[in-house]
Amino acid sequence: MSSAREQRHNLKIAELAYAAFNAGDLDTLLKLMHEECEVHVPEPGVNAGTYRGHQGYREWYEQWIESFEDYKATVLEVVPIGRSHLLVVARQTAKGKGSGAPVEMVSGNMLQFRDGKVLALHLYPTREEALAAAEKREAEKADE
């Protein structure tokens, strides 16, 4: 598959994944995630840690959803990085589940793809951190 074709596919998968997340559709999300997927949230983020595989993704997702009400991620920017990575900048809005306090933040997400599915989702507090992570991982993949 050509690089341009791979990236178009990756963009479509990312679009479907964000729509499914906003809809609370875990079944669709798991179909879009590679069996060896990894979610990473750095400290001091909500549910910080690394979660692996479909079971790990499910655990992270359920913890994330339990923390917020009316959660929505609005994609502001998508930047293809090489053949297998995307930088996604998203505005996240919600209410704290217990407090009802409004939450709004813009974050950077690094997505890596394998076999037409999301292999890695890493959440960062800034666009710059997500971009650096995507560029580093793409360079490491090119060296393989």
ROMILO-666801 format. One record per residue: residue in one letter; residue number from 1; y, x, z of N, C-alpha, C in turn. Coordinates in nm, 3 decimals. Layout:
BEGIN
{'A'; NUM; {Y; X; Z}; {Y; X; Z}; {Y; X; Z}}
...
// end
This chain:
BEGIN
{'M'; 1; {-0.117; 0.085; 0.000}; {0.000; 0.000; 0.000}; {0.123; 0.090; 0.000}}
{'S'; 2; {0.223; 0.056; -0.080}; {0.344; 0.137; -0.088}; {0.426; 0.122; 0.040}}
{'S'; 3; {0.512; 0.219; 0.064}; {0.596; 0.217; 0.182}; {0.685; 0.092; 0.184}}
{'A'; 4; {0.745; 0.058; 0.070}; {0.832; -0.060; 0.063}; {0.752; -0.187; 0.092}}
{'R'; 5; {0.634; -0.194; 0.037}; {0.549; -0.313; 0.059}; {0.505; -0.323; 0.205}}
{'E'; 6; {0.468; -0.209; 0.263}; {0.429; -0.208; 0.404}; {0.544; -0.256; 0.491}}
{'Q'; 7; {0.664; -0.205; 0.464}; {0.778; -0.244; 0.547}; {0.811; -0.392; 0.530}}
{'R'; 8; {0.800; -0.447; 0.410}; {0.823; -0.591; 0.391}; {0.722; -0.672; 0.474}}
{'H'; 9; {0.597; -0.626; 0.472}; {0.493; -0.693; 0.552}; {0.526; -0.682; 0.701}}
{'N'; 10; {0.565; -0.561; 0.745}; {0.599; -0.540; 0.885}; {0.716; -0.629; 0.928}}
{'L'; 11; {0.815; -0.641; 0.840}; {0.931; -0.726; 0.871}; {0.887; -0.872; 0.888}}
{'K'; 12; {0.798; -0.917; 0.804}; {0.749; -1.055; 0.813}; {0.670; -1.077; 0.942}}
{'I'; 13; {0.585; -0.981; 0.977}; {0.507; -0.991; 1.100}; {0.600; -0.993; 1.221}}
{'A'; 14; {0.703; -0.908; 1.221}; {0.800; -0.906; 1.332}; {0.872; -1.040; 1.343}}
{'E'; 15; {0.913; -1.096; 1.229}; {0.980; -1.225; 1.228}; {0.890; -1.334; 1.288}}
{'L'; 16; {0.764; -1.335; 1.247}; {0.668; -1.432; 1.301}; {0.646; -1.412; 1.451}}
{'A'; 17; {0.640; -1.285; 1.493}; {0.616; -1.255; 1.635}; {0.731; -1.302; 1.723}}
{'Y'; 18; {0.855; -1.275; 1.681}; {0.969; -1.319; 1.762}; {0.977; -1.471; 1.766}}
{'A'; 19; {0.947; -1.538; 1.655}; {0.946; -1.684; 1.652}; {0.838; -1.738; 1.746}}
{'A'; 20; {0.719; -1.678; 1.743}; {0.610; -1.723; 1.830}; {0.644; -1.698; 1.977}}
{'F'; 21; {0.706; -1.585; 2.006}; {0.745; -1.556; 2.144}; {0.843; -1.661; 2.193}}
{'N'; 22; {0.945; -1.691; 2.111}; {1.044; -1.791; 2.151}; {0.982; -1.928; 2.167}}
{'A'; 23; {0.878; -1.958; 2.091}; {0.811; -2.087; 2.099}; {0.707; -2.093; 2.211}}
{'G'; 24; {0.682; -1.978; 2.276}; {0.580; -1.976; 2.381}; {0.439; -1.984; 2.326}}
{'D'; 25; {0.419; -1.937; 2.204}; {0.291; -1.950; 2.133}; {0.209; -1.821; 2.147}}
{'L'; 26; {0.144; -1.806; 2.260}; {0.066; -1.686; 2.289}; {-0.050; -1.668; 2.191}}
{'D'; 27; {-0.114; -1.775; 2.148}; {-0.226; -1.764; 2.054}; {-0.182; -1.698; 1.924}}
{'T'; 28; {-0.069; -1.740; 1.869}; {-0.018; -1.678; 1.746}; {0.021; -1.534; 1.772}}
{'L'; 29; {0.084; -1.507; 1.884}; {0.121; -1.368; 1.917}; {-0.001; -1.277; 1.917}}
{'L'; 30; {-0.107; -1.321; 1.980}; {-0.227; -1.238; 1.987}; {-0.287; -1.214; 1.848}}
{'K'; 31; {-0.274; -1.310; 1.758}; {-0.323; -1.291; 1.621}; {-0.240; -1.186; 1.547}}
{'L'; 32; {-0.114; -1.170; 1.586}; {-0.025; -1.073; 1.521}; {-0.035; -0.934; 1.583}}
{'M'; 33; {-0.096; -0.927; 1.702}; {-0.109; -0.800; 1.774}; {-0.241; -0.732; 1.740}}
{'H'; 34; {-0.235; -0.603; 1.716}; {-0.356; -0.523; 1.693}; {-0.441; -0.527; 1.819}}
{'E'; 35; {-0.571; -0.518; 1.802}; {-0.662; -0.521; 1.918}; {-0.634; -0.407; 2.016}}
{'E'; 36; {-0.582; -0.295; 1.966}; {-0.551; -0.179; 2.051}; {-0.403; -0.173; 2.086}}
{'C'; 37; {-0.335; -0.288; 2.087}; {-0.191; -0.291; 2.107}; {-0.151; -0.236; 2.244}}
{'E'; 38; {-0.025; -0.197; 2.249}; {0.032; -0.141; 2.371}; {0.173; -0.197; 2.387}}
{'V'; 39; {0.203; -0.248; 2.506}; {0.339; -0.288; 2.542}; {0.384; -0.192; 2.650}}
{'H'; 40; {0.506; -0.137; 2.631}; {0.559; -0.045; 2.731}; {0.699; -0.090; 2.770}}
{'V'; 41; {0.721; -0.104; 2.901}; {0.852; -0.137; 2.956}; {0.886; -0.026; 3.055}}
{'P'; 42; {0.991; 0.052; 3.028}; {1.025; 0.162; 3.118}; {1.085; 0.112; 3.249}}
{'E'; 43; {1.075; 0.193; 3.353}; {1.141; 0.165; 3.480}; {1.291; 0.166; 3.455}}
{'P'; 44; {1.368; 0.084; 3.517}; {1.336; -0.016; 3.617}; {1.326; -0.156; 3.558}}
{'G'; 45; {1.278; -0.169; 3.437}; {1.271; -0.298; 3.368}; {1.183; -0.401; 3.437}}
{'V'; 46; {1.205; -0.527; 3.400}; {1.121; -0.636; 3.451}; {0.978; -0.610; 3.405}}
{'N'; 47; {0.884; -0.612; 3.496}; {0.742; -0.588; 3.467}; {0.720; -0.451; 3.405}}
{'A'; 48; {0.791; -0.351; 3.455}; {0.778; -0.214; 3.403}; {0.634; -0.169; 3.408}}
{'G'; 49; {0.596; -0.092; 3.306}; {0.461; -0.039; 3.298}; {0.412; -0.039; 3.156}}
{'T'; 50; {0.287; 0.001; 3.139}; {0.223; 0.002; 3.009}; {0.102; -0.088; 3.014}}
{'Y'; 51; {0.093; -0.176; 2.916}; {-0.013; -0.276; 2.909}; {-0.087; -0.255; 2.778}}
{'R'; 52; {-0.220; -0.249; 2.782}; {-0.299; -0.216; 2.663}; {-0.398; -0.326; 2.626}}
{'G'; 53; {-0.416; -0.341; 2.494}; {-0.511; -0.438; 2.442}; {-0.460; -0.580; 2.454}}
{'H'; 54; {-0.540; -0.672; 2.401}; {-0.500; -0.813; 2.406}; {-0.490; -0.863; 2.550}}
{'Q'; 55; {-0.580; -0.818; 2.637}; {-0.574; -0.861; 2.776}; {-0.447; -0.808; 2.843}}
{'G'; 56; {-0.412; -0.683; 2.815}; {-0.289; -0.627; 2.869}; {-0.165; -0.699; 2.817}}
{'Y'; 57; {-0.168; -0.732; 2.687}; {-0.055; -0.805; 2.629}; {-0.041; -0.941; 2.697}}
{'R'; 58; {-0.152; -1.008; 2.714}; {-0.151; -1.140; 2.779}; {-0.093; -1.127; 2.921}}
{'E'; 59; {-0.136; -1.026; 2.996}; {-0.086; -1.005; 3.133}; {0.065; -0.984; 3.132}}
{'W'; 60; {0.113; -0.895; 3.044}; {0.257; -0.868; 3.035}; {0.333; -0.995; 2.998}}
{'Y'; 61; {0.285; -1.064; 2.896}; {0.351; -1.186; 2.848}; {0.363; -1.290; 2.959}}
{'E'; 62; {0.253; -1.314; 3.029}; {0.254; -1.414; 3.136}; {0.348; -1.375; 3.249}}
{'Q'; 63; {0.353; -1.247; 3.284}; {0.447; -1.201; 3.387}; {0.591; -1.218; 3.340}}
{'W'; 64; {0.616; -1.185; 3.211}; {0.751; -1.197; 3.156}; {0.796; -1.343; 3.160}}
{'I'; 65; {0.712; -1.432; 3.110}; {0.746; -1.574; 3.104}; {0.763; -1.633; 3.245}}
{'E'; 66; {0.683; -1.586; 3.340}; {0.694; -1.634; 3.478}; {0.828; -1.596; 3.541}}
{'S'; 67; {0.892; -1.491; 3.490}; {1.017; -1.442; 3.548}; {1.139; -1.523; 3.504}}
{'F'; 68; {1.129; -1.595; 3.390}; {1.246; -1.658; 3.330}; {1.221; -1.803; 3.291}}
{'E'; 69; {1.328; -1.878; 3.283}; {1.328; -2.012; 3.225}; {1.416; -2.006; 3.100}}
{'D'; 70; {1.387; -2.090; 3.004}; {1.470; -2.100; 2.883}; {1.490; -1.965; 2.815}}
{'Y'; 71; {1.387; -1.883; 2.812}; {1.397; -1.751; 2.751}; {1.407; -1.763; 2.599}}
{'K'; 72; {1.496; -1.683; 2.541}; {1.507; -1.677; 2.395}; {1.553; -1.538; 2.355}}
{'A'; 73; {1.488; -1.483; 2.254}; {1.528; -1.355; 2.196}; {1.583; -1.383; 2.057}}
{'T'; 74; {1.709; -1.347; 2.035}; {1.773; -1.363; 1.905}; {1.784; -1.226; 1.841}}
{'V'; 75; {1.720; -1.209; 1.727}; {1.722; -1.080; 1.658}; {1.860; -1.059; 1.596}}
{'L'; 76; {1.923; -0.946; 1.630}; {2.055; -0.912; 1.579}; {2.048; -0.810; 1.466}}
{'E'; 77; {1.947; -0.724; 1.472}; {1.937; -0.615; 1.374}; {1.792; -0.569; 1.364}}
{'V'; 78; {1.750; -0.538; 1.242}; {1.618; -0.481; 1.220}; {1.635; -0.363; 1.126}}
{'V'; 79; {1.580; -0.248; 1.166}; {1.592; -0.127; 1.086}; {1.452; -0.069; 1.065}}
{'P'; 80; {1.405; -0.064; 0.941}; {1.276; 0.001; 0.915}; {1.289; 0.152; 0.940}}
{'I'; 81; {1.188; 0.208; 1.004}; {1.182; 0.352; 1.030}; {1.051; 0.401; 0.970}}
{'G'; 82; {1.059; 0.470; 0.856}; {0.938; 0.520; 0.791}; {0.849; 0.406; 0.746}}
{'R'; 83; {0.720; 0.434; 0.741}; {0.623; 0.335; 0.692}; {0.572; 0.239; 0.798}}
{'S'; 84; {0.578; 0.281; 0.925}; {0.506; 0.200; 1.023}; {0.584; 0.161; 1.147}}
{'H'; 85; {0.715; 0.181; 1.146}; {0.794; 0.147; 1.265}; {0.914; 0.062; 1.229}}
{'L'; 86; {0.956; -0.019; 1.326}; {1.079; -0.095; 1.314}; {1.159; -0.080; 1.443}}
{'L'; 87; {1.289; -0.072; 1.428}; {1.381; -0.088; 1.540}; {1.429; -0.232; 1.534}}
{'V'; 88; {1.417; -0.304; 1.643}; {1.466; -0.441; 1.651}; {1.563; -0.448; 1.768}}
{'V'; 89; {1.685; -0.488; 1.738}; {1.784; -0.511; 1.842}; {1.791; -0.661; 1.864}}
{'A'; 90; {1.774; -0.702; 1.989}; {1.769; -0.845; 2.019}; {1.857; -0.880; 2.139}}
{'R'; 91; {1.921; -0.995; 2.130}; {1.994; -1.050; 2.243}; {1.896; -1.142; 2.315}}
{'Q'; 92; {1.879; -1.118; 2.443}; {1.787; -1.198; 2.523}; {1.870; -1.283; 2.619}}
{'T'; 93; {1.841; -1.412; 2.619}; {1.909; -1.503; 2.711}; {1.803; -1.582; 2.786}}
{'A'; 94; {1.834; -1.610; 2.911}; {1.740; -1.685; 2.996}; {1.811; -1.723; 3.125}}
{'K'; 95; {1.735; -1.788; 3.212}; {1.776; -1.814; 3.349}; {1.669; -1.755; 3.438}}
{'G'; 96; {1.710; -1.694; 3.548}; {1.613; -1.644; 3.645}; {1.532; -1.761; 3.698}}
{'K'; 97; {1.399; -1.746; 3.703}; {1.311; -1.857; 3.741}; {1.342; -1.908; 3.882}}
{'G'; 98; {1.355; -1.822; 3.975}; {1.380; -1.866; 4.112}; {1.525; -1.897; 4.139}}
{'S'; 99; {1.615; -1.815; 4.086}; {1.757; -1.827; 4.117}; {1.834; -1.920; 4.025}}
{'G'; 100; {1.786; -1.935; 3.902}; {1.861; -2.012; 3.804}; {1.981; -1.937; 3.749}}
{'A'; 101; {1.996; -1.811; 3.791}; {2.109; -1.730; 3.745}; {2.095; -1.699; 3.596}}
{'P'; 102; {2.205; -1.711; 3.522}; {2.197; -1.680; 3.379}; {2.174; -1.531; 3.357}}
{'V'; 103; {2.093; -1.501; 3.256}; {2.062; -1.363; 3.221}; {2.094; -1.347; 3.073}}
{'E'; 104; {2.168; -1.243; 3.039}; {2.192; -1.211; 2.899}; {2.198; -1.061; 2.886}}
{'M'; 105; {2.123; -1.010; 2.790}; {2.125; -0.866; 2.766}; {2.088; -0.839; 2.621}}
{'V'; 106; {2.138; -0.728; 2.571}; {2.100; -0.681; 2.439}; {2.013; -0.560; 2.460}}
{'S'; 107; {1.897; -0.559; 2.396}; {1.804; -0.448; 2.415}; {1.753; -0.400; 2.280}}
{'G'; 108; {1.694; -0.282; 2.283}; {1.631; -0.225; 2.164}; {1.480; -0.229; 2.181}}
{'N'; 109; {1.411; -0.270; 2.077}; {1.266; -0.274; 2.079}; {1.212; -0.186; 1.968}}
{'M'; 110; {1.112; -0.107; 1.997}; {1.045; -0.024; 1.898}; {0.910; -0.089; 1.871}}
{'L'; 111; {0.887; -0.123; 1.745}; {0.758; -0.179; 1.705}; {0.689; -0.082; 1.612}}
{'Q'; 112; {0.561; -0.061; 1.635}; {0.478; 0.021; 1.547}; {0.366; -0.069; 1.494}}
{'F'; 113; {0.330; -0.047; 1.368}; {0.231; -0.130; 1.302}; {0.112; -0.048; 1.258}}
{'R'; 114; {-0.004; -0.113; 1.262}; {-0.127; -0.054; 1.206}; {-0.213; -0.170; 1.154}}
{'D'; 115; {-0.270; -0.149; 1.037}; {-0.359; -0.250; 0.977}; {-0.291; -0.387; 0.966}}
{'G'; 116; {-0.159; -0.386; 0.940}; {-0.087; -0.511; 0.920}; {-0.055; -0.589; 1.046}}
{'K'; 117; {-0.073; -0.527; 1.163}; {-0.047; -0.593; 1.291}; {0.039; -0.503; 1.380}}
{'V'; 118; {0.095; -0.562; 1.485}; {0.176; -0.485; 1.579}; {0.084; -0.403; 1.669}}
{'L'; 119; {0.098; -0.273; 1.660}; {0.021; -0.181; 1.744}; {0.093; -0.150; 1.874}}
{'A'; 120; {0.226; -0.137; 1.867}; {0.303; -0.101; 1.986}; {0.433; -0.179; 1.990}}
{'L'; 121; {0.468; -0.224; 2.109}; {0.597; -0.286; 2.137}; {0.650; -0.215; 2.260}}
{'H'; 122; {0.757; -0.140; 2.241}; {0.821; -0.070; 2.352}; {0.961; -0.126; 2.367}}
{'L'; 123; {0.995; -0.169; 2.487}; {1.126; -0.229; 2.515}; {1.216; -0.127; 2.583}}
{'Y'; 124; {1.337; -0.114; 2.533}; {1.434; -0.017; 2.586}; {1.565; -0.089; 2.616}}
{'P'; 125; {1.640; -0.036; 2.713}; {1.767; -0.101; 2.747}; {1.876; -0.084; 2.640}}
{'T'; 126; {1.858; 0.012; 2.549}; {1.961; 0.033; 2.448}; {1.900; 0.051; 2.309}}
{'R'; 127; {1.982; 0.025; 2.209}; {1.944; 0.045; 2.070}; {1.910; 0.192; 2.045}}
{'E'; 128; {1.993; 0.279; 2.100}; {1.977; 0.423; 2.077}; {1.844; 0.475; 2.130}}
{'E'; 129; {1.801; 0.429; 2.247}; {1.673; 0.473; 2.302}; {1.556; 0.424; 2.216}}
{'A'; 130; {1.564; 0.301; 2.170}; {1.458; 0.246; 2.084}; {1.454; 0.319; 1.951}}
{'L'; 131; {1.569; 0.348; 1.894}; {1.575; 0.420; 1.767}; {1.516; 0.560; 1.782}}
{'A'; 132; {1.551; 0.630; 1.889}; {1.497; 0.765; 1.912}; {1.345; 0.760; 1.927}}
{'A'; 133; {1.294; 0.659; 1.998}; {1.149; 0.646; 2.016}; {1.080; 0.620; 1.882}}
{'A'; 134; {1.137; 0.533; 1.801}; {1.077; 0.501; 1.671}; {1.078; 0.623; 1.580}}
{'E'; 135; {1.189; 0.694; 1.576}; {1.198; 0.813; 1.491}; {1.100; 0.922; 1.536}}
{'K'; 136; {1.087; 0.939; 1.668}; {0.994; 1.040; 1.721}; {0.850; 1.004; 1.687}}
{'R'; 137; {0.812; 0.879; 1.707}; {0.674; 0.838; 1.679}; {0.644; 0.845; 1.531}}
{'E'; 138; {0.740; 0.809; 1.446}; {0.717; 0.817; 1.301}; {0.701; 0.963; 1.259}}
{'A'; 139; {0.780; 1.054; 1.317}; {0.767; 1.195; 1.284}; {0.632; 1.249; 1.330}}
{'E'; 140; {0.587; 1.209; 1.447}; {0.456; 1.253; 1.497}; {0.344; 1.201; 1.406}}
{'K'; 141; {0.358; 1.079; 1.357}; {0.258; 1.022; 1.268}; {0.253; 1.098; 1.136}}
{'A'; 142; {0.370; 1.140; 1.088}; {0.378; 1.216; 0.963}; {0.312; 1.352; 0.977}}
{'D'; 143; {0.314; 1.408; 1.099}; {0.254; 1.539; 1.125}; {0.103; 1.534; 1.133}}
{'E'; 144; {0.047; 1.413; 1.149}; {-0.099; 1.400; 1.166}; {-0.172; 1.431; 1.036}}
// end
